[in-house]
Amino acid sequence: MCGIFCFISNVNSIQLGDDVVGYLQIQLEQCKCLINNRGPDATDWTVYDSRVLLFSAVLWQQGAELSRQPVDGDRYVLLFNGDLFNKKEDRECSDTLWLYKTIDAIHDISQIFRTLLGSFSVILVDKILQRVYFARDSLGRNSLLLGRSKLGIFISSALAKNSMVYDTIELPPNGVYFVDLTKQNSEIKMLPWSKNLDVTNFIAILDESFFSLPWHESTIIKENFDYHNILKNIEKRDESLFDFLLSIPAISKTCEELIRLLEESIEERIINTPKYCKQCIRLQNPCEHARIGILFSGGIDCAIISLIADRFVDQNIPIDLLNVAFEKINREKPLNVVELKSTKLIDWNVPDRCTAKQTLIELQRLKSSRKWQLVEINVTRQELESNRQRISDLVFPLKTVLDESLGAALWFASRGVGILKGVEYSCQSRVLIVGSGADELFGGYSRHKAAFYRNLSTTDLRFSDNDIQEAYNNLTEELELDWKRLPSRNLARDDRIICDHGVTPRTPYLQEGFVSFVKSLKASQKCYHPLGAGIGDKLILRLCGYKLGLKAAAFLKKRALQFGSKVADRKQNASDNSSFLQMM
């Protein structure tokens, strides 16, 4: 991923001239480090009309050669951050140049952005219309922050918490926003993805994400089945249950289609990257180091990703499985320097470490020719304390306990510094594949189970059809609510955290075709909570894993990253403001 930054001054350049440029550069310095870390391969900047400063730091991931930014042409100036998977006539062309040429040929900005496949954030100056457009993809996979100071508007991949910017928000992924440069007040307007969105209430739009997908869902053949009718008279809850379910043609065909779509998604996220690691890319030396990392807890989501990824990575190239564990934190206990210096007595076998080792054995059994590298990333309290400011700046403008714990876990995991087979090791991959979206799509959270049982008084399988219908109605509402909150709660924050190490996060479960198919399934075809944890939650995804050969991982219980890695305390309220982040 790249880092992009734009400042639009409220003041007409005729009045202040070069003084405006000087002010803009001062503002850029406030968050330049955060931007530069996202794009270590090249940096550049330009000023348009002494009123608009554009800066970019490039991480080369697609195309035959690096494309510098900003791309400044006769009509447009483009800043682009993302991964596009649209079909291109010239496969050697970078995403940035392909997008610029497409815009320059068609000029319909809103329609072009609607058709983009993949994660992106973009800033575009139209010199003829005197507008600055900015947007991020409709799933909100890439970060783009919007902030104001008394002199203008900031639009950036990241903004430092101590910068001279206030009223900072994550830009809602509702459409294409723009500022008319012929106006003095830098008023923001929008071309919405959805025709049903009332753009007159613009303050509400910026405060809340009215989630809408601009791309059309493909034609989907839906199989007719639901788990309750199949299982209400069956007591099986072991491997024989999964064998039985997969013997039903409708379920087996659904799993086959899910696997096929996920294979396509993982393939395009692996093959569309230079064949060099961080160490080898500058000199472009022949590289046999790991170029793909996978955030790896050992659970079913990442186990399926890992197994499928094996098909698309050269057999002589290892795959890094990144697993993070934290020293248990007692927030009421003061730090003891002597205690912090000793790591020998710390038990790093947190829940996610144990399941990672277990699933590694299964991957080695299924794909014995692959060199699987389980990187054990161990984080002491001292190391966590020393990186507070950095993590705080990246999480900003979010500030809850959940943001704190997940931000810390992802930051250390994506840094990739750990132990490999007892030896210090630093992951050099430039792509980190993560399982984001799987729980929201398939019903993996405990709140989904709670929604299912909201009006039920028993946890066995003896429910009336009306009871089950009401339970699934509640679950459907909860799944839809979680899906709508996904862009504002998870993805942009994770993007800012992971990209800080010059690494691109890629999310195969959030590929457009895969999402369309999963959302076409009923809640009664995704999960069946009466089967219990580790079976009934994300049941259809577990069946996919079982079908692929993951006989053990398919039955592992879901654990949130913050608890599985032990960075978070279950006694804390995840929605509370974090004292960790507030004190920065």
N, C-alpha and C positions, 0 to 999 in steps of 0.2 A: 504494500500500500504506500501511497504517497502522502505527503502533508501539504495542504493548501491553505492559503491565508489571503484574505482580502479586507481592506479598510475603505469605506466610502465616506468621504468627508461631507458634512452638512454645508460647508462653506464654498462659495463659488471661487474658482481658481483665479479669476480676474482680480479679486480683491486681495488675496494673500500670496499668490504666485508660488515661488519656491519654498516659502515658509511652510506651506501645507505638506510638501514632500518631507521636510525635516521632521514635522510632527508625526507623520505616518511611520517613518522609520523608527522613531522612538517607541511607538506602540508595538511595532513588530518585534523589537528586541525583547519585550516582556515575555513573549512565548516562543521565540525563535528556537530555543533548545528543544522544546516539545515537537515542533514541526520538523526540525532537522533529523531527529532520531527516527522519525517515520520514513524518511527518504534519504538514506546515506550515500546514494550513488551520484546525485547531482543536485545542485541548488541554483536558483536564478530568480530574478525579480524584474518587474517593470512598473512604470507609473503611466497611467492613462489620464490625460487632460489635467494633470497636477491635482487631481481630486481622488483618484482611485489607485491604490497600491495593491499589486498582485505579487504574491510570493509562492514558490513551490519548492519542495524537496522531493526528489524522485527516488522511488524504489523500483528498479527495473524488474518486471516479472513477465511481460508478454511482448512479443515482437522479436524480430531478428536482431535488433539493436536498440539501445537506450534512446528514448525520445525526451528531449529536454522540454521543460515548461518554464514560464507560460508560452503557449503557442500563439504567436502574434501575427495575424494576417491582415489583409486589406480591410475586412469588415469585422472580424471577430478576434477576441483574445480569450483563450481557453485555459482554465485550470481543471485538471481531471484527476480524481483519485478513485481507483476501483479495479474490478475484474469484470470484463464483459465477455459473454459467451455467445453473442450473436454470430451467425455464419458470415464469414468474410470471403470475398473473392481472393484477396491477397492475404494469405495466412501469415505472411512475414511482417505484415503491418501491425504496429502497436495499437493498443486500444485507443490511446490518446489521439494519434494521427487519424485512425479510422473514424473516430467520433467527430473530429474537427472537419474532415472531408465530407462527412455525411451532413453535418450542420450547414457547411458552406454551400452544399449543393441543393438542399431542400428548404432551409430557413424556417421550417415550422418547428419551433423549439419544443413546445409542449408535446406534440405528436411524436417527435423523435425520442424524447425521454420516456414516453409511455412504452415504446417498443424495445427498450434496452433490457437485456437479460443478464442478470448478475448484480453484484453489489456495486454501488457507485455513489459518489458525491461530486458535484460539479459547480463551477463558477464560470460564467460566460459574460463577456462584455460585447454588446452589439453597438458598434461605432455609428451606424446609420440611425438606428432607433434611439440611441443614447440611453440604453438600458443595461443594468447589471442583473442577469438572471442567476439564480442559485437554487439547488435542489439536491435531495438524496433519494435513493431508490425507495420504492413504496413499502418495502419491508423494514426499512431503517437499518440496514446491515452496516452501513458506514457512518462514521461520526461526522456531523457538521453542526457547529455551535453558532448561535446568533447572539450577539451582545451589543450593548449600546454604551457609549460614553457621551459626554455633553457635546462632543464635536463630531460624532458620526457613528456609523454602524460597523461592527466587526463580524466577519463570517470566516470561520476557521475550523480545521479538523480538531484542534485543541486550543484551549485558552488557559493560561496560568491563573491560579487562584488569586495571586497578589498583583495582577495586572490592573491597569487603569480602566477596566471594563466593569460595568454593572448591568443588572437585569439580564444576565446570561441564561439562555435556555438551549436545550437540544432542539434543533429545528424539526418540527413535526413533519413526517413524510407524507404530507397531504397533497402535494402538487409542486408546480414550479413557481417560485417566488421571484419578484423582480423589484428593482428600484429605478425610478425614472430620473435620470440625471439632469433633465431639464428643470426639475423642481428643486427648490432650495432645502426642503425639510426632510429629504431622504425617506419619504413615506414608502412603506412596503406594501405591495399588492401581490395577488396570487392567481395563477391559472390552475384550478383544482384538478386532481385526478378524477374525482367523482363529480358528476353533474348534480348530484343531490346535496352537495356541500354548500351551505349558505356562506358565501365569502363576505357578506356585509358585516358579519359578527367576527371581525378579524382578531380581536383580542382573545376571544374564546378559542379560535383556531390555534393561536400560539400557546395557549395554556393547556390544551388538551388535544390528543391525537385522534382525529376522526379517521380511523383506519380504513383504507380502501385499496384494493389491488387494481391497477390500471390495465394489466395484461389479461387477455381473455383466457378463460379456462378451456383446455382442449376437450374434445369429445371423449367422454369416459363411459366405458361399459361397466355398470355396477352389478356386482354379484349380489344375489338376494339371500342373505343369511343373517342370523343374530345368535349370539352365544347362549342366551338364556333358553331359548326354545330347544337348542341342541343339547344343553347340559343340565336342564332342570331335573332330570331323572337319573343322572350319572354322578357317581361319587369319586371318580378317579381324580387324583391331584398330583400325579408324578409324570414321568416321561411317557407312560402309556397314554396319558391324556393328550399330549401334544401329537403323538402318532395318530391317535384317533381323530383329532381335529384336522390334521393335515391330510387325512384320507378322504375328507369331504371335498369334492371338486371345487365348490364355490370358494372355500377358504384357501385351498391350495392355489387356485388361479389368482386370487387376490394377492397372496404372498409373492407369487411369481412376478406379477406386475410391479409390486413395490420394489422387489429386488432389482428388476430390470431398470426401473427409473433411477434407483439409487446408484446402480452401477454407472449409468450415463453421467450422473451428477459428479460422482467421485472421479471418474475418468477425466472429465473436462477440467476438474480442479487440480489434477495431478500433471497432466500432459502439457497444460498451458503455463509453463514456467521455464526459465532458462535452466539448462542442465549443469548448474554450478551451485555450490554452497557459498556461504558468506566468505570463506577463506579463498576460494578459487575464482570468484567471479571477476575480480579486477583484472587479473592476468589471463583469465579464461583458460587456465590450465586444465588438462584432463582431470575430472573429478570423480572419485569413487566414494566420497563421503555421503552421509545421509542428507538428502535435500528435502525430504518430507518429514515433518514431525506430527505426531498425533497426541492430543491431550487424552491421557489414558488413565482411567480409574479402574478399568477391568470390567465395568458394567456393560450391559447389552448394547447400548448406543455406540460406544467407541469400539467394542469388540467387532461389531458388524462392519464399521468403517475400516478397521484395520485389516480384516480378512479380505474385503473387497479391494482395498488399496493394493494389496499384494499383486493383483492381476495387472496393474498398470505401472508399477515401478520396476525398472530393470533388475533382474535377479542378482546381479553383482553389486547392487546398491543396498545398503542397510536402511531400515526404517526405524526412526527413533520414536519410542513410546515414552512420553513425558509424564511422570507421576510425581506429585508434590505432596509433602508431609510437613506439618508444622509441629514444633515443640508445643506441648500443651500450655495454654496461656491462662494464668489466673490474674485477672485484671485488677484484683484488689491487693495483690501482693507486689511490693516494690521490687524493682530490679536489683539483683545482687551481682556485682561485677565478677566476683570469683565464680559464682554459679554459672553465669553466662558464658564464661570462657571454656567451660568444660562441656563437650558434646558427646563424650564417650559413654556417659551413663544414660543418655536419652534413648528412649525406645521409639524408633521411627516407624514401627509397625502399626500405623494408624489403619482404620478400616479400608481406605482406598488403596493403601500399599499392599495389604493382604489380598484383596480381590485382584489387583493388578498382577501380582505374582501367580495367582491361580489361573487367570485367563491367559497369561503369557505361556504357561505350559500347554494350554489347549491350542493356542496359535502355533506353537512349535510342533505340536503333533499334527495339525492339519496342513501346515506349510513348512515342512522341515528344511527345505532348501533355502528359505529366507533367513537372513541375518536380522533377527529382531533384537533391538537394543532398548532394554528397559532402563531409562535414566531416572535414578532415584534422587529427587531434588529435596533436600532436607533444609528446612529454614528454622533457625534458632530465633528466640525472642529478641536477641540483640540485633540480628540482621533485619528482622522485621521493623524494629524501632528505628534503625538507621536509615531506612528507606521510606519512612512515613511521608515526608514532604513530597517526594516524587509521586508516590501513589495518590496522595491527596490531590495534587495538581491534575493528574490524569483522570481521576474519578469525577472531579468538578465538571459541571455544577451539581451533580448528585451528591448525597451526603448521609444516606441511611446506613444502619449497621450492616444490612445486606450488601450494599455497595462497597463498604469497607472490606468485608470478609472475602467476597468474590473478587474484588479488585486486587487484593493482596495475593490471593491464590493464583489468579491468572497471570499477574505480573511476574512472579517467581517461576511459574511453570513455563511461560513463554521465553523467559531469559535463558532457560535450559542449562543452567550450571548445576551439576550434580555429580553423582557417582554412577559409574558403569562397571559392573562386575568388580567392585571394590577399589576402582581407580578413579581419580578425579577426571571429569569429562565435561566438555562444553558443547552443547548441540549447536551445529552450524547451519541448520536448515533455515530456509527463507520462507517456508510455508508451514503454517500450523493448522491442521485440520481439527475442527472442534465439532461437537455434537449438538450445538445450539439448535433449539426448535423442536427436538424430538419429544421432550416432555410435554410441551404445549400442544403439539399435534396429536400425540397418542395417549395422553392422559396419565402422565407419570408422577405427578405431584400428589402429596398427601391430601391437599385440598380437593383434588378430584375425587378421591375416595370419600372424603367428608361430604361432598356434594351428592354423591350417589346414595349415601346412607342418611341423608338429612331427614327424611320422613319415614325411615324404616326402623323397626324396633328390634330386628334380629339380624345376625350375620351369617345364617346358614343359607342354603339354596332353596328353601321352601317359601317362595314368594308367589303372590297372585300375579296375574298378568298386569293388573292395574297398578300394583305396587312397583313392578319393574318398569312400567311405562313412565310413572312419575319419577322414579330414580334416574332413568336415562334422560328425561326432560331436564332435571336439575343438573346432571352431568354435562349435557349439551350446552346449557347456558354458561356453566363454569368454564368449559373448554373455549367457548367463543370469547368470553371475557378475557381469559388468559392470552388468547391469540391476539386480540386487539391491543393488549397492553405490551406485547412483546417488543415493538420498536422503541417504546419509551422507557422500558424497565431494564433491558438487558443489552441489546446488540451494540448500540453506539458506545456505551461504557466499555464493553469488552473490546471493541475495535480500538479505542484510545489506549487501553492497557496493553494489549498484545503488540500493537504497532510500535510501541515505544522501543522495542528491541530490533527494529528493522525487519520485522516478520509480518507476513500477510496472513490474517486469519481467513480461513475458508470454511463455509458451512454447508455441507452437502445436503443436509436435511431441509435446507431452505431454498433449494433449487425450485424454480417456478413450476416446472412440470410435476415434480414430486409433490409439492405443496398442493397443487390443484387436485391431484388424485387422492391424497390423504384427506383433504377437506371434503371430498365427495363421499367419503365413507361416513356412515352413521356412527354415533357414539357406541351403539350396541355392537358394532363390528370392530371397534378398536380395543375395548377392554371389558373385563367382567370381574369386578372387584370381589364378589363372593368367593372366588377361587383363592383369595389371600394374596398378601404381598409377595412379590417375586414371581408371581404367576399371572394373576388377573389384571394387574396394572400393565399398560402397554402390551396387552396380550398379542395383538396381531404382529407387533414388532418382534416380540419374543419368539413367535412362531417362525418369522422370517429367519432369525438367527439360528433356531433349531434346525430349520430346513437346510441352512448353509453348513451345518455340522457343529455349531456351537452348543453342544449338549449340556455343558455345565453353566456357561455364561448366561444362557437363556433363563436360568432359574435364580440368578443373583438378585437380591433385593436392591431397589433404588435407594441411593443416598445422595443428598445434595452435596456438591463439591465442598462447600464451606464446612460441613460436618464430617464428611468422609476424609478430608485432609486435616481436620482438627484445628483449622484457623479460627473457627467460630465457636462460641459458647451457646449451647441450646437454651440457657436461661435468659439470653438476651432476646428482646423483641426486634425482629428483622426490620420492621418499618420505623423504628425509632431513629432519630438523628444520632449519628455516631459521634461520640466524644473524641474518638481518634481523629476524625476528619474535621470536626469543628475547631479543635485546638490548633490546627495548622494555620 
